[in-house]
């Protein structure tokens, strides 16, 4: 009940928020959530690994490891 009143409020005053309140039904939404969680986890692991590798490379060149991690973040 509160969601419907909230969607009426946002659709009249803030139309750009209306798609955020839309829900996908059943298994489709659950499947999407699982895929999204897996993708976020994978990207986080890749970023961490690249930061460690670039930090090690920077340390071998007698530079601070954090500089290599920053470069990995930019890349």
C-alpha positions as CSV (number, residue, x, y, z in Angstrom):
1,X,0.0,0.0,0.0
2,X,2.8,2.4,0.8
3,X,4.7,1.5,-2.4
4,X,1.6,2.4,-4.5
5,X,1.2,5.7,-2.7
6,X,4.9,6.4,-3.1
7,X,4.8,5.6,-6.8
8,X,1.9,8.0,-7.3
9,X,3.8,10.7,-5.5
10,X,7.0,10.2,-7.5
11,X,5.2,9.8,-10.9
12,X,3.5,13.1,-10.4
13,X,6.3,15.2,-9.0
14,X,9.5,13.3,-9.9
15,X,8.9,11.3,-13.1
16,X,12.5,10.2,-13.5
17,X,12.2,8.1,-10.3
18,X,9.3,6.1,-11.5
19,X,11.4,3.3,-13.3
20,X,13.3,2.9,-10.0
21,X,10.1,1.8,-8.3
22,X,9.1,-0.7,-10.9
23,X,9.6,-4.3,-10.0
24,X,10.1,-7.3,-12.1
25,X,8.0,-10.2,-11.2
26,X,9.1,-13.5,-9.7
27,X,12.0,-15.6,-11.1
28,X,13.1,-12.9,-13.7
29,X,13.9,-10.4,-10.9
30,X,15.7,-13.0,-8.8
31,X,17.7,-14.2,-11.8
32,X,18.7,-10.6,-12.6
33,X,19.7,-10.0,-9.0
34,X,22.0,-13.1,-9.0
35,X,23.6,-12.1,-12.2
36,X,24.2,-8.6,-11.0
37,X,25.7,-9.8,-7.7
38,X,28.0,-12.2,-9.6
39,X,29.1,-9.4,-11.9
40,X,29.8,-7.0,-9.1
41,X,31.8,-9.7,-7.2
42,X,33.8,-10.5,-10.3
43,X,34.6,-6.9,-11.1
44,X,35.7,-6.3,-7.5
45,X,38.0,-9.3,-7.5
46,X,39.5,-8.2,-10.9
47,X,40.1,-4.7,-9.5
48,X,41.7,-6.0,-6.4
49,X,44.1,-8.4,-8.3
50,X,45.1,-5.6,-10.7
51,X,45.8,-3.2,-7.8
52,X,48.0,-5.8,-6.2
53,X,49.9,-6.6,-9.4
54,X,50.5,-2.9,-10.2
55,X,51.5,-2.2,-6.6
56,X,54.1,-5.0,-6.8
57,X,55.4,-3.7,-10.1
58,X,55.7,-0.2,-8.6
59,X,57.5,-1.5,-5.6
60,X,60.1,-3.3,-7.9
61,X,60.8,0.1,-9.5
62,X,61.4,1.6,-6.0
63,X,58.1,3.5,-6.1
64,X,55.4,3.5,-3.5
65,X,53.0,0.6,-3.9
66,X,50.1,2.9,-3.6
67,X,51.2,4.7,-6.8
68,X,50.9,1.4,-8.7
69,X,47.5,0.8,-7.1
70,X,46.4,4.3,-8.2
71,X,47.6,3.6,-11.8
72,X,45.7,0.3,-11.8
73,X,42.6,2.2,-10.7
74,X,42.9,4.6,-13.5
75,X,43.5,1.8,-16.0
